[in-house]
Amino acid sequence: MNIRRLLLDVDKAMERPSIIEIAEAISASTGVQACNITVSDIDVETVGMNVTVEGENINYDALVSAIEHVGAVVHSIDEIVIGERVIERVQRAR
């Protein structure tokens, strides 16, 4: 399966790892061409982040292992884009 984009809900401890360390681990993962990390919430002990990863044939298992290796945790996949091209999300009018 050709994974082209993942949006992950990731948490880390307040002190370590740094967002830079997480970004370095992600960028070294197979298939990753770009990454965006946005802090979504800050708690007393944890930092919640939305991590968007784009590329071609992203190895999901290796990506999660790299994130966990530096000390962060993947809570969920909030978006996945697969296939020959990327389909951008279209807002539905209600």
PyMOL Python script that loads the backbone (N, CA, C, O; Angstrom):
from pymol import cmd

cmd.read_pdbstr("""\
ATOM      1  N   MET A   1       0.856  -1.177   0.000  1.00  0.00           N
ATOM      2  CA  MET A   1       0.000   0.000   0.000  1.00  0.00           C
ATOM      3  C   MET A   1       0.900   1.239   0.000  1.00  0.00           C
ATOM      4  O   MET A   1       1.806   1.350   0.827  1.00  0.00           O
ATOM      5  N   ASN A   2       0.656   2.149  -0.909  1.00  0.00           N
ATOM      6  CA  ASN A   2       1.447   3.368  -1.031  1.00  0.00           C
ATOM      7  C   ASN A   2       0.868   4.450  -0.126  1.00  0.00           C
ATOM      8  O   ASN A   2      -0.050   5.170  -0.517  1.00  0.00           O
ATOM      9  N   ILE A   3       1.411   4.558   1.090  1.00  0.00           N
ATOM     10  CA  ILE A   3       0.972   5.610   2.018  1.00  0.00           C
ATOM     11  C   ILE A   3       1.666   6.905   1.624  1.00  0.00           C
ATOM     12  O   ILE A   3       2.894   6.975   1.560  1.00  0.00           O
ATOM     13  N   ARG A   4       0.857   7.930   1.359  1.00  0.00           N
ATOM     14  CA  ARG A   4       1.383   9.227   0.930  1.00  0.00           C
ATOM     15  C   ARG A   4       1.277  10.293   2.012  1.00  0.00           C
ATOM     16  O   ARG A   4       2.097  11.210   2.053  1.00  0.00           O
ATOM     17  N   ARG A   5       0.281  10.190   2.887  1.00  0.00           N
ATOM     18  CA  ARG A   5       0.134  11.179   3.962  1.00  0.00           C
ATOM     19  C   ARG A   5      -0.462  10.504   5.188  1.00  0.00           C
ATOM     20  O   ARG A   5      -1.357   9.665   5.086  1.00  0.00           O
ATOM     21  N   LEU A   6       0.053  10.887   6.340  1.00  0.00           N
ATOM     22  CA  LEU A   6      -0.501  10.462   7.622  1.00  0.00           C
ATOM     23  C   LEU A   6      -0.647  11.681   8.515  1.00  0.00           C
ATOM     24  O   LEU A   6       0.243  12.529   8.574  1.00  0.00           O
ATOM     25  N   LEU A   7      -1.767  11.765   9.206  1.00  0.00           N
ATOM     26  CA  LEU A   7      -1.944  12.753  10.264  1.00  0.00           C
ATOM     27  C   LEU A   7      -2.056  11.960  11.555  1.00  0.00           C
ATOM     28  O   LEU A   7      -3.002  11.196  11.747  1.00  0.00           O
ATOM     29  N   LEU A   8      -1.083  12.149  12.440  1.00  0.00           N
ATOM     30  CA  LEU A   8      -0.999  11.376  13.680  1.00  0.00           C
ATOM     31  C   LEU A   8      -1.225  12.266  14.887  1.00  0.00           C
ATOM     32  O   LEU A   8      -0.806  13.423  14.905  1.00  0.00           O
ATOM     33  N   ASP A   9      -1.888  11.721  15.894  1.00  0.00           N
ATOM     34  CA  ASP A   9      -2.026  12.351  17.199  1.00  0.00           C
ATOM     35  C   ASP A   9      -0.905  11.790  18.059  1.00  0.00           C
ATOM     36  O   ASP A   9      -0.905  10.601  18.377  1.00  0.00           O
ATOM     37  N   VAL A  10       0.055  12.633  18.442  1.00  0.00           N
ATOM     38  CA  VAL A  10       1.245  12.200  19.162  1.00  0.00           C
ATOM     39  C   VAL A  10       1.380  12.990  20.457  1.00  0.00           C
ATOM     40  O   VAL A  10       1.146  14.198  20.480  1.00  0.00           O
ATOM     41  N   ASP A  11       1.757  12.310  21.529  1.00  0.00           N
ATOM     42  CA  ASP A  11       2.034  12.960  22.811  1.00  0.00           C
ATOM     43  C   ASP A  11       3.478  12.730  23.209  1.00  0.00           C
ATOM     44  O   ASP A  11       4.079  11.713  22.861  1.00  0.00           O
ATOM     45  N   LYS A  12       4.027  13.688  23.943  1.00  0.00           N
ATOM     46  CA  LYS A  12       5.367  13.563  24.494  1.00  0.00           C
ATOM     47  C   LYS A  12       5.376  14.160  25.890  1.00  0.00           C
ATOM     48  O   LYS A  12       4.495  14.945  26.242  1.00  0.00           O
ATOM     49  N   ALA A  13       6.368  13.789  26.684  1.00  0.00           N
ATOM     50  CA  ALA A  13       6.531  14.387  27.999  1.00  0.00           C
ATOM     51  C   ALA A  13       6.945  15.845  27.815  1.00  0.00           C
ATOM     52  O   ALA A  13       7.496  16.216  26.778  1.00  0.00           O
ATOM     53  N   MET A  14       6.675  16.666  28.825  1.00  0.00           N
ATOM     54  CA  MET A  14       6.970  18.091  28.743  1.00  0.00           C
ATOM     55  C   MET A  14       8.462  18.345  28.474  1.00  0.00           C
ATOM     56  O   MET A  14       8.811  19.180  27.639  1.00  0.00           O
ATOM     57  N   GLU A  15       9.321  17.635  29.173  1.00  0.00           N
ATOM     58  CA  GLU A  15      10.756  17.894  29.088  1.00  0.00           C
ATOM     59  C   GLU A  15      11.431  17.267  27.868  1.00  0.00           C
ATOM     60  O   GLU A  15      12.121  17.964  27.124  1.00  0.00           O
ATOM     61  N   ARG A  16      11.249  15.992  27.655  1.00  0.00           N
ATOM     62  CA  ARG A  16      11.938  15.265  26.601  1.00  0.00           C
ATOM     63  C   ARG A  16      10.975  14.321  25.919  1.00  0.00           C
ATOM     64  O   ARG A  16      10.054  13.848  26.584  1.00  0.00           O
ATOM     65  N   PRO A  17      11.112  14.023  24.689  1.00  0.00           N
ATOM     66  CA  PRO A  17      12.069  14.551  23.732  1.00  0.00           C
ATOM     67  C   PRO A  17      11.638  15.930  23.240  1.00  0.00           C
ATOM     68  O   PRO A  17      10.488  16.331  23.423  1.00  0.00           O
ATOM     69  N   SER A  18      12.548  16.639  22.627  1.00  0.00           N
ATOM     70  CA  SER A  18      12.188  17.923  22.028  1.00  0.00           C
ATOM     71  C   SER A  18      11.453  17.663  20.710  1.00  0.00           C
ATOM     72  O   SER A  18      11.529  16.569  20.149  1.00  0.00           O
ATOM     73  N   ILE A  19      10.757  18.664  20.237  1.00  0.00           N
ATOM     74  CA  ILE A  19      10.077  18.535  18.947  1.00  0.00           C
ATOM     75  C   ILE A  19      11.112  18.348  17.836  1.00  0.00           C
ATOM     76  O   ILE A  19      10.846  17.659  16.851  1.00  0.00           O
ATOM     77  N   ILE A  20      12.282  18.952  17.988  1.00  0.00           N
ATOM     78  CA  ILE A  20      13.354  18.791  17.011  1.00  0.00           C
ATOM     79  C   ILE A  20      13.788  17.331  16.943  1.00  0.00           C
ATOM     80  O   ILE A  20      13.987  16.799  15.852  1.00  0.00           O
ATOM     81  N   GLU A  21      13.937  16.677  18.093  1.00  0.00           N
ATOM     82  CA  GLU A  21      14.328  15.259  18.110  1.00  0.00           C
ATOM     83  C   GLU A  21      13.279  14.386  17.439  1.00  0.00           C
ATOM     84  O   GLU A  21      13.615  13.447  16.718  1.00  0.00           O
ATOM     85  N   ILE A  22      12.010  14.694  17.675  1.00  0.00           N
ATOM     86  CA  ILE A  22      10.931  13.941  17.035  1.00  0.00           C
ATOM     87  C   ILE A  22      10.975  14.155  15.522  1.00  0.00           C
ATOM     88  O   ILE A  22      10.843  13.199  14.758  1.00  0.00           O
ATOM     89  N   ALA A  23      11.159  15.397  15.087  1.00  0.00           N
ATOM     90  CA  ALA A  23      11.229  15.707  13.656  1.00  0.00           C
ATOM     91  C   ALA A  23      12.402  14.989  12.994  1.00  0.00           C
ATOM     92  O   ALA A  23      12.266  14.478  11.883  1.00  0.00           O
ATOM     93  N   GLU A  24      13.545  14.945  13.664  1.00  0.00           N
ATOM     94  CA  GLU A  24      14.713  14.249  13.108  1.00  0.00           C
ATOM     95  C   GLU A  24      14.434  12.759  12.946  1.00  0.00           C
ATOM     96  O   GLU A  24      14.803  12.165  11.933  1.00  0.00           O
ATOM     97  N   ALA A  25      13.791  12.157  13.928  1.00  0.00           N
ATOM     98  CA  ALA A  25      13.464  10.732  13.856  1.00  0.00           C
ATOM     99  C   ALA A  25      12.484  10.457  12.721  1.00  0.00           C
ATOM    100  O   ALA A  25      12.620   9.470  11.999  1.00  0.00           O
ATOM    101  N   ILE A  26      11.500  11.330  12.570  1.00  0.00           N
ATOM    102  CA  ILE A  26      10.512  11.167  11.501  1.00  0.00           C
ATOM    103  C   ILE A  26      11.171  11.320  10.135  1.00  0.00           C
ATOM    104  O   ILE A  26      10.923  10.523   9.230  1.00  0.00           O
ATOM    105  N   SER A  27      12.013  12.345   9.987  1.00  0.00           N
ATOM    106  CA  SER A  27      12.622  12.603   8.675  1.00  0.00           C
ATOM    107  C   SER A  27      13.558  11.480   8.237  1.00  0.00           C
ATOM    108  O   SER A  27      13.810  11.321   7.042  1.00  0.00           O
ATOM    109  N   ALA A  28      14.075  10.701   9.185  1.00  0.00           N
ATOM    110  CA  ALA A  28      14.958   9.587   8.854  1.00  0.00           C
ATOM    111  C   ALA A  28      14.187   8.309   8.506  1.00  0.00           C
ATOM    112  O   ALA A  28      14.796   7.308   8.129  1.00  0.00           O
ATOM    113  N   SER A  29      12.862   8.334   8.628  1.00  0.00           N
ATOM    114  CA  SER A  29      12.043   7.148   8.369  1.00  0.00           C
ATOM    115  C   SER A  29      11.837   6.931   6.871  1.00  0.00           C
ATOM    116  O   SER A  29      11.768   7.888   6.099  1.00  0.00           O
ATOM    117  N   THR A  30      11.741   5.684   6.476  1.00  0.00           N
ATOM    118  CA  THR A  30      11.599   5.303   5.073  1.00  0.00           C
ATOM    119  C   THR A  30      10.362   5.931   4.436  1.00  0.00           C
ATOM    120  O   THR A  30       9.253   5.810   4.957  1.00  0.00           O
ATOM    121  N   GLY A  31      10.566   6.601   3.306  1.00  0.00           N
ATOM    122  CA  GLY A  31       9.472   7.158   2.523  1.00  0.00           C
ATOM    123  C   GLY A  31       9.078   8.569   2.879  1.00  0.00           C
ATOM    124  O   GLY A  31       8.314   9.189   2.139  1.00  0.00           O
ATOM    125  N   VAL A  32       9.570   9.105   3.990  1.00  0.00           N
ATOM    126  CA  VAL A  32       9.167  10.439   4.440  1.00  0.00           C
ATOM    127  C   VAL A  32       9.898  11.509   3.629  1.00  0.00           C
ATOM    128  O   VAL A  32      11.125  11.506   3.527  1.00  0.00           O
ATOM    129  N   GLN A  33       9.107  12.429   3.052  1.00  0.00           N
ATOM    130  CA  GLN A  33       9.673  13.543   2.297  1.00  0.00           C
ATOM    131  C   GLN A  33       9.429  14.876   2.983  1.00  0.00           C
ATOM    132  O   GLN A  33      10.160  15.837   2.743  1.00  0.00           O
ATOM    133  N   ALA A  34       8.404  14.950   3.840  1.00  0.00           N
ATOM    134  CA  ALA A  34       8.084  16.195   4.533  1.00  0.00           C
ATOM    135  C   ALA A  34       7.336  15.885   5.820  1.00  0.00           C
ATOM    136  O   ALA A  34       6.653  14.867   5.930  1.00  0.00           O
ATOM    137  N   CYS A  35       7.478  16.786   6.795  1.00  0.00           N
ATOM    138  CA  CYS A  35       6.824  16.599   8.090  1.00  0.00           C
ATOM    139  C   CYS A  35       6.449  17.959   8.658  1.00  0.00           C
ATOM    140  O   CYS A  35       7.196  18.929   8.532  1.00  0.00           O
ATOM    141  N   ASN A  36       5.282  18.011   9.284  1.00  0.00           N
ATOM    142  CA  ASN A  36       4.822  19.219   9.970  1.00  0.00           C
ATOM    143  C   ASN A  36       4.375  18.796  11.356  1.00  0.00           C
ATOM    144  O   ASN A  36       3.528  17.913  11.489  1.00  0.00           O
ATOM    145  N   ILE A  37       4.934  19.415  12.397  1.00  0.00           N
ATOM    146  CA  ILE A  37       4.542  19.129  13.777  1.00  0.00           C
ATOM    147  C   ILE A  37       3.939  20.393  14.368  1.00  0.00           C
ATOM    148  O   ILE A  37       4.585  21.440  14.412  1.00  0.00           O
ATOM    149  N   THR A  38       2.690  20.288  14.822  1.00  0.00           N
ATOM    150  CA  THR A  38       1.993  21.413  15.426  1.00  0.00           C
ATOM    151  C   THR A  38       1.555  21.043  16.830  1.00  0.00           C
ATOM    152  O   THR A  38       0.875  20.035  17.023  1.00  0.00           O
ATOM    153  N   VAL A  39       1.937  21.847  17.815  1.00  0.00           N
ATOM    154  CA  VAL A  39       1.499  21.610  19.189  1.00  0.00           C
ATOM    155  C   VAL A  39       0.008  21.943  19.266  1.00  0.00           C
ATOM    156  O   VAL A  39      -0.416  23.038  18.896  1.00  0.00           O
ATOM    157  N   SER A  40      -0.777  20.981  19.753  1.00  0.00           N
ATOM    158  CA  SER A  40      -2.224  21.177  19.831  1.00  0.00           C
ATOM    159  C   SER A  40      -2.703  21.460  21.245  1.00  0.00           C
ATOM    160  O   SER A  40      -3.709  22.144  21.436  1.00  0.00           O
ATOM    161  N   ASP A  41      -1.993  20.941  22.236  1.00  0.00           N
ATOM    162  CA  ASP A  41      -2.357  21.232  23.627  1.00  0.00           C
ATOM    163  C   ASP A  41      -1.165  20.952  24.537  1.00  0.00           C
ATOM    164  O   ASP A  41      -0.306  20.120  24.246  1.00  0.00           O
ATOM    165  N   ILE A  42      -1.151  21.681  25.650  1.00  0.00           N
ATOM    166  CA  ILE A  42      -0.095  21.527  26.644  1.00  0.00           C
ATOM    167  C   ILE A  42      -0.754  21.284  27.994  1.00  0.00           C
ATOM    168  O   ILE A  42      -1.629  22.035  28.424  1.00  0.00           O
ATOM    169  N   ASP A  43      -0.314  20.221  28.648  1.00  0.00           N
ATOM    170  CA  ASP A  43      -0.799  19.834  29.967  1.00  0.00           C
ATOM    171  C   ASP A  43       0.343  20.068  30.957  1.00  0.00           C
ATOM    172  O   ASP A  43       1.420  20.520  30.568  1.00  0.00           O
ATOM    173  N   VAL A  44       0.112  19.765  32.210  1.00  0.00           N
ATOM    174  CA  VAL A  44       1.155  19.913  33.218  1.00  0.00           C
ATOM    175  C   VAL A  44       2.343  19.007  32.908  1.00  0.00           C
ATOM    176  O   VAL A  44       3.491  19.403  33.108  1.00  0.00           O
ATOM    177  N   GLU A  45       2.077  17.796  32.424  1.00  0.00           N
ATOM    178  CA  GLU A  45       3.138  16.820  32.195  1.00  0.00           C
ATOM    179  C   GLU A  45       3.370  16.460  30.733  1.00  0.00           C
ATOM    180  O   GLU A  45       4.426  15.923  30.398  1.00  0.00           O
ATOM    181  N   THR A  46       2.406  16.744  29.852  1.00  0.00           N
ATOM    182  CA  THR A  46       2.522  16.290  28.459  1.00  0.00           C
ATOM    183  C   THR A  46       2.256  17.407  27.458  1.00  0.00           C
ATOM    184  O   THR A  46       1.648  18.431  27.771  1.00  0.00           O
ATOM    185  N   VAL A  47       2.733  17.169  26.251  1.00  0.00           N
ATOM    186  CA  VAL A  47       2.483  18.055  25.115  1.00  0.00           C
ATOM    187  C   VAL A  47       1.819  17.220  24.030  1.00  0.00           C
ATOM    188  O   VAL A  47       2.366  16.200  23.612  1.00  0.00           O
ATOM    189  N   GLY A  48       0.652  17.638  23.574  1.00  0.00           N
ATOM    190  CA  GLY A  48      -0.054  16.954  22.488  1.00  0.00           C
ATOM    191  C   GLY A  48       0.278  17.625  21.165  1.00  0.00           C
ATOM    192  O   GLY A  48       0.350  18.851  21.080  1.00  0.00           O
ATOM    193  N   MET A  49       0.482  16.808  20.127  1.00  0.00           N
ATOM    194  CA  MET A  49       0.883  17.343  18.831  1.00  0.00           C
ATOM    195  C   MET A  49       0.121  16.670  17.705  1.00  0.00           C
ATOM    196  O   MET A  49      -0.226  15.492  17.787  1.00  0.00           O
ATOM    197  N   ASN A  50      -0.136  17.437  16.648  1.00  0.00           N
ATOM    198  CA  ASN A  50      -0.621  16.898  15.392  1.00  0.00           C
ATOM    199  C   ASN A  50       0.588  16.793  14.476  1.00  0.00           C
ATOM    200  O   ASN A  50       1.244  17.796  14.193  1.00  0.00           O
ATOM    201  N   VAL A  51       0.886  15.588  14.014  1.00  0.00           N
ATOM    202  CA  VAL A  51       2.046  15.351  13.170  1.00  0.00           C
ATOM    203  C   VAL A  51       1.560  14.928  11.793  1.00  0.00           C
ATOM    204  O   VAL A  51       0.924  13.885  11.642  1.00  0.00           O
ATOM    205  N   THR A  52       1.867  15.751  10.780  1.00  0.00           N
ATOM    206  CA  THR A  52       1.529  15.428   9.405  1.00  0.00           C
ATOM    207  C   THR A  52       2.799  15.001   8.698  1.00  0.00           C
ATOM    208  O   THR A  52       3.805  15.710   8.717  1.00  0.00           O
ATOM    209  N   VAL A  53       2.742  13.834   8.072  1.00  0.00           N
ATOM    210  CA  VAL A  53       3.891  13.284   7.368  1.00  0.00           C
ATOM    211  C   VAL A  53       3.460  13.015   5.929  1.00  0.00           C
ATOM    212  O   VAL A  53       2.409  12.420   5.691  1.00  0.00           O
ATOM    213  N   GLU A  54       4.281  13.457   4.968  1.00  0.00           N
ATOM    214  CA  GLU A  54       3.996  13.189   3.563  1.00  0.00           C
ATOM    215  C   GLU A  54       5.201  12.552   2.901  1.00  0.00           C
ATOM    216  O   GLU A  54       6.342  12.772   3.307  1.00  0.00           O
ATOM    217  N   GLY A  55       4.931  11.760   1.874  1.00  0.00           N
ATOM    218  CA  GLY A  55       6.002  11.116   1.123  1.00  0.00           C
ATOM    219  C   GLY A  55       5.432  10.088   0.174  1.00  0.00           C
ATOM    220  O   GLY A  55       4.288  10.192  -0.269  1.00  0.00           O
ATOM    221  N   GLU A  56       6.250   9.090  -0.132  1.00  0.00           N
ATOM    222  CA  GLU A  56       5.823   7.984  -0.985  1.00  0.00           C
ATOM    223  C   GLU A  56       6.217   6.687  -0.325  1.00  0.00           C
ATOM    224  O   GLU A  56       7.351   6.523   0.125  1.00  0.00           O
ATOM    225  N   ASN A  57       5.269   5.759  -0.269  1.00  0.00           N
ATOM    226  CA  ASN A  57       5.509   4.456   0.359  1.00  0.00           C
ATOM    227  C   ASN A  57       6.069   4.601   1.774  1.00  0.00           C
ATOM    228  O   ASN A  57       7.060   3.964   2.133  1.00  0.00           O
ATOM    229  N   ILE A  58       5.416   5.449   2.568  1.00  0.00           N
ATOM    230  CA  ILE A  58       5.835   5.647   3.958  1.00  0.00           C
ATOM    231  C   ILE A  58       5.667   4.329   4.698  1.00  0.00           C
ATOM    232  O   ILE A  58       4.616   3.692   4.618  1.00  0.00           O
ATOM    233  N   ASN A  59       6.696   3.929   5.409  1.00  0.00           N
ATOM    234  CA  ASN A  59       6.657   2.700   6.208  1.00  0.00           C
ATOM    235  C   ASN A  59       6.084   3.059   7.572  1.00  0.00           C
ATOM    236  O   ASN A  59       6.792   3.582   8.431  1.00  0.00           O
ATOM    237  N   TYR A  60       4.784   2.773   7.769  1.00  0.00           N
ATOM    238  CA  TYR A  60       4.102   3.168   8.996  1.00  0.00           C
ATOM    239  C   TYR A  60       4.752   2.555  10.238  1.00  0.00           C
ATOM    240  O   TYR A  60       4.977   3.255  11.225  1.00  0.00           O
ATOM    241  N   ASP A  61       5.050   1.271  10.198  1.00  0.00           N
ATOM    242  CA  ASP A  61       5.631   0.609  11.368  1.00  0.00           C
ATOM    243  C   ASP A  61       6.982   1.215  11.745  1.00  0.00           C
ATOM    244  O   ASP A  61       7.268   1.421  12.924  1.00  0.00           O
ATOM    245  N   ALA A  62       7.807   1.496  10.745  1.00  0.00           N
ATOM    246  CA  ALA A  62       9.113   2.111  11.008  1.00  0.00           C
ATOM    247  C   ALA A  62       8.941   3.529  11.536  1.00  0.00           C
ATOM    248  O   ALA A  62       9.701   3.965  12.401  1.00  0.00           O
ATOM    249  N   LEU A  63       7.954   4.248  11.026  1.00  0.00           N
ATOM    250  CA  LEU A  63       7.678   5.607  11.481  1.00  0.00           C
ATOM    251  C   LEU A  63       7.286   5.620  12.954  1.00  0.00           C
ATOM    252  O   LEU A  63       7.816   6.410  13.735  1.00  0.00           O
ATOM    253  N   VAL A  64       6.354   4.744  13.332  1.00  0.00           N
ATOM    254  CA  VAL A  64       5.925   4.665  14.732  1.00  0.00           C
ATOM    255  C   VAL A  64       7.084   4.236  15.616  1.00  0.00           C
ATOM    256  O   VAL A  64       7.254   4.781  16.707  1.00  0.00           O
ATOM    257  N   SER A  65       7.873   3.287  15.179  1.00  0.00           N
ATOM    258  CA  SER A  65       9.038   2.847  15.953  1.00  0.00           C
ATOM    259  C   SER A  65      10.015   3.996  16.180  1.00  0.00           C
ATOM    260  O   SER A  65      10.560   4.142  17.274  1.00  0.00           O
ATOM    261  N   ALA A  66      10.237   4.809  15.150  1.00  0.00           N
ATOM    262  CA  ALA A  66      11.150   5.949  15.272  1.00  0.00           C
ATOM    263  C   ALA A  66      10.623   6.972  16.278  1.00  0.00           C
ATOM    264  O   ALA A  66      11.387   7.513  17.077  1.00  0.00           O
ATOM    265  N   ILE A  67       9.316   7.236  16.236  1.00  0.00           N
ATOM    266  CA  ILE A  67       8.706   8.181  17.173  1.00  0.00           C
ATOM    267  C   ILE A  67       8.806   7.648  18.599  1.00  0.00           C
ATOM    268  O   ILE A  67       9.148   8.390  19.520  1.00  0.00           O
ATOM    269  N   GLU A  68       8.510   6.375  18.780  1.00  0.00           N
ATOM    270  CA  GLU A  68       8.577   5.770  20.109  1.00  0.00           C
ATOM    271  C   GLU A  68      10.014   5.657  20.610  1.00  0.00           C
ATOM    272  O   GLU A  68      10.260   5.759  21.812  1.00  0.00           O
ATOM    273  N   HIS A  69      10.958   5.450  19.702  1.00  0.00           N
ATOM    274  CA  HIS A  69      12.371   5.314  20.083  1.00  0.00           C
ATOM    275  C   HIS A  69      12.901   6.582  20.756  1.00  0.00           C
ATOM    276  O   HIS A  69      13.735   6.505  21.658  1.00  0.00           O
ATOM    277  N   VAL A  70      12.417   7.751  20.318  1.00  0.00           N
ATOM    278  CA  VAL A  70      12.871   9.003  20.935  1.00  0.00           C
ATOM    279  C   VAL A  70      12.072   9.361  22.186  1.00  0.00           C
ATOM    280  O   VAL A  70      12.428  10.302  22.895  1.00  0.00           O
ATOM    281  N   GLY A  71      10.988   8.615  22.467  1.00  0.00           N
ATOM    282  CA  GLY A  71      10.263   8.815  23.712  1.00  0.00           C
ATOM    283  C   GLY A  71       8.885   9.426  23.603  1.00  0.00           C
ATOM    284  O   GLY A  71       8.313   9.824  24.618  1.00  0.00           O
ATOM    285  N   ALA A  72       8.337   9.513  22.409  1.00  0.00           N
ATOM    286  CA  ALA A  72       6.969  10.011  22.234  1.00  0.00           C
ATOM    287  C   ALA A  72       6.033   8.830  21.979  1.00  0.00           C
ATOM    288  O   ALA A  72       6.489   7.698  21.814  1.00  0.00           O
ATOM    289  N   VAL A  73       4.717   9.094  21.946  1.00  0.00           N
ATOM    290  CA  VAL A  73       3.718   8.035  21.799  1.00  0.00           C
ATOM    291  C   VAL A  73       2.701   8.435  20.732  1.00  0.00           C
ATOM    292  O   VAL A  73       2.181   9.550  20.748  1.00  0.00           O
ATOM    293  N   VAL A  74       2.423   7.518  19.805  1.00  0.00           N
ATOM    294  CA  VAL A  74       1.381   7.730  18.801  1.00  0.00           C
ATOM    295  C   VAL A  74       0.060   7.241  19.383  1.00  0.00           C
ATOM    296  O   VAL A  74      -0.074   6.066  19.723  1.00  0.00           O
ATOM    297  N   HIS A  75      -0.920   8.143  19.499  1.00  0.00           N
ATOM    298  CA  HIS A  75      -2.231   7.770  20.040  1.00  0.00           C
ATOM    299  C   HIS A  75      -3.189   7.288  18.962  1.00  0.00           C
ATOM    300  O   HIS A  75      -3.958   6.352  19.179  1.00  0.00           O
ATOM    301  N   SER A  76      -3.140   7.935  17.792  1.00  0.00           N
ATOM    302  CA  SER A  76      -4.085   7.527  16.753  1.00  0.00           C
ATOM    303  C   SER A  76      -3.640   8.042  15.392  1.00  0.00           C
ATOM    304  O   SER A  76      -2.833   8.965  15.275  1.00  0.00           O
ATOM    305  N   ILE A  77      -4.206   7.401  14.364  1.00  0.00           N
ATOM    306  CA  ILE A  77      -4.101   7.912  12.994  1.00  0.00           C
ATOM    307  C   ILE A  77      -5.388   8.695  12.748  1.00  0.00           C
ATOM    308  O   ILE A  77      -6.481   8.129  12.784  1.00  0.00           O
ATOM    309  N   ASP A  78      -5.258   9.986  12.500  1.00  0.00           N
ATOM    310  CA  ASP A  78      -6.435  10.820  12.271  1.00  0.00           C
ATOM    311  C   ASP A  78      -6.728  11.040  10.792  1.00  0.00           C
ATOM    312  O   ASP A  78      -7.827  11.465  10.435  1.00  0.00           O
ATOM    313  N   GLU A  79      -5.753  10.754   9.929  1.00  0.00           N
ATOM    314  CA  GLU A  79      -5.973  10.822   8.489  1.00  0.00           C
ATOM    315  C   GLU A  79      -4.923   9.940   7.816  1.00  0.00           C
ATOM    316  O   GLU A  79      -3.780   9.863   8.267  1.00  0.00           O
ATOM    317  N   ILE A  80      -5.322   9.284   6.743  1.00  0.00           N
ATOM    318  CA  ILE A  80      -4.382   8.531   5.913  1.00  0.00           C
ATOM    319  C   ILE A  80      -4.769   8.764   4.465  1.00  0.00           C
ATOM    320  O   ILE A  80      -5.948   8.727   4.112  1.00  0.00           O
ATOM    321  N   VAL A  81      -3.762   9.006   3.623  1.00  0.00           N
ATOM    322  CA  VAL A  81      -3.968   9.157   2.186  1.00  0.00           C
ATOM    323  C   VAL A  81      -3.093   8.120   1.515  1.00  0.00           C
ATOM    324  O   VAL A  81      -1.888   8.055   1.760  1.00  0.00           O
ATOM    325  N   ILE A  82      -3.707   7.304   0.663  1.00  0.00           N
ATOM    326  CA  ILE A  82      -2.975   6.242  -0.042  1.00  0.00           C
ATOM    327  C   ILE A  82      -3.275   6.327  -1.528  1.00  0.00           C
ATOM    328  O   ILE A  82      -4.230   6.983  -1.944  1.00  0.00           O
ATOM    329  N   GLY A  83      -2.453   5.660  -2.319  1.00  0.00           N
ATOM    330  CA  GLY A  83      -2.740   5.550  -3.743  1.00  0.00           C
ATOM    331  C   GLY A  83      -1.719   6.237  -4.614  1.00  0.00           C
ATOM    332  O   GLY A  83      -0.614   6.555  -4.176  1.00  0.00           O
ATOM    333  N   GLU A  84      -2.105   6.460  -5.853  1.00  0.00           N
ATOM    334  CA  GLU A  84      -1.211   7.045  -6.855  1.00  0.00           C
ATOM    335  C   GLU A  84      -1.094   8.554  -6.735  1.00  0.00           C
ATOM    336  O   GLU A  84      -0.125   9.140  -7.218  1.00  0.00           O
ATOM    337  N   ARG A  85      -2.074   9.196  -6.093  1.00  0.00           N
ATOM    338  CA  ARG A  85      -2.026  10.650  -5.941  1.00  0.00           C
ATOM    339  C   ARG A  85      -2.698  11.037  -4.622  1.00  0.00           C
ATOM    340  O   ARG A  85      -3.345  10.219  -3.969  1.00  0.00           O
ATOM    341  N   VAL A  86      -2.528  12.290  -4.257  1.00  0.00           N
ATOM    342  CA  VAL A  86      -3.105  12.802  -3.015  1.00  0.00           C
ATOM    343  C   VAL A  86      -4.434  13.471  -3.335  1.00  0.00           C
ATOM    344  O   VAL A  86      -4.519  14.308  -4.234  1.00  0.00           O
ATOM    345  N   ILE A  87      -5.466  13.098  -2.596  1.00  0.00           N
ATOM    346  CA  ILE A  87      -6.758  13.761  -2.709  1.00  0.00           C
ATOM    347  C   ILE A  87      -6.870  14.706  -1.517  1.00  0.00           C
ATOM    348  O   ILE A  87      -6.837  14.272  -0.366  1.00  0.00           O
ATOM    349  N   GLU A  88      -7.002  15.996  -1.800  1.00  0.00           N
ATOM    350  CA  GLU A  88      -7.141  16.973  -0.721  1.00  0.00           C
ATOM    351  C   GLU A  88      -8.554  16.885  -0.154  1.00  0.00           C
ATOM    352  O   GLU A  88      -9.519  16.641  -0.879  1.00  0.00           O
ATOM    353  N   ARG A  89      -8.650  17.085   1.132  1.00  0.00           N
ATOM    354  CA  ARG A  89      -9.935  17.020   1.822  1.00  0.00           C
ATOM    355  C   ARG A  89     -10.816  18.173   1.369  1.00  0.00           C
ATOM    356  O   ARG A  89     -10.361  19.313   1.277  1.00  0.00           O
ATOM    357  N   VAL A  90     -12.058  17.878   1.090  1.00  0.00           N
ATOM    358  CA  VAL A  90     -13.029  18.887   0.669  1.00  0.00           C
ATOM    359  C   VAL A  90     -14.046  19.073   1.795  1.00  0.00           C
ATOM    360  O   VAL A  90     -14.655  18.106   2.252  1.00  0.00           O
ATOM    361  N   GLN A  91     -14.225  20.315   2.237  1.00  0.00           N
ATOM    362  CA  GLN A  91     -15.205  20.599   3.286  1.00  0.00           C
ATOM    363  C   GLN A  91     -16.616  20.405   2.733  1.00  0.00           C
ATOM    364  O   GLN A  91     -16.945  20.889   1.650  1.00  0.00           O
ATOM    365  N   ARG A  92     -17.425  19.704   3.480  1.00  0.00           N
ATOM    366  CA  ARG A  92     -18.821  19.520   3.085  1.00  0.00           C
ATOM    367  C   ARG A  92     -19.636  20.711   3.545  1.00  0.00           C
ATOM    368  O   ARG A  92     -19.472  21.184   4.670  1.00  0.00           O
ATOM    369  N   ALA A  93     -20.507  21.194   2.690  1.00  0.00           N
ATOM    370  CA  ALA A  93     -21.431  22.269   3.069  1.00  0.00           C
ATOM    371  C   ALA A  93     -22.650  21.627   3.719  1.00  0.00           C
ATOM    372  O   ALA A  93     -23.203  20.659   3.197  1.00  0.00           O
ATOM    373  N   ARG A  94     -23.057  22.159   4.838  1.00  0.00           N
ATOM    374  CA  ARG A  94     -24.235  21.609   5.519  1.00  0.00           C
ATOM    375  C   ARG A  94     -25.278  22.666   5.678  1.00  0.00           C
ATOM    376  O   ARG A  94     -26.346  22.401   6.228  1.00  0.00           O
TER     377      ARG A  94
END
""", "prot")
cmd.dss("prot")
cmd.show_as("cartoon", "prot")
cmd.util.cbc("prot")
cmd.orient("prot")
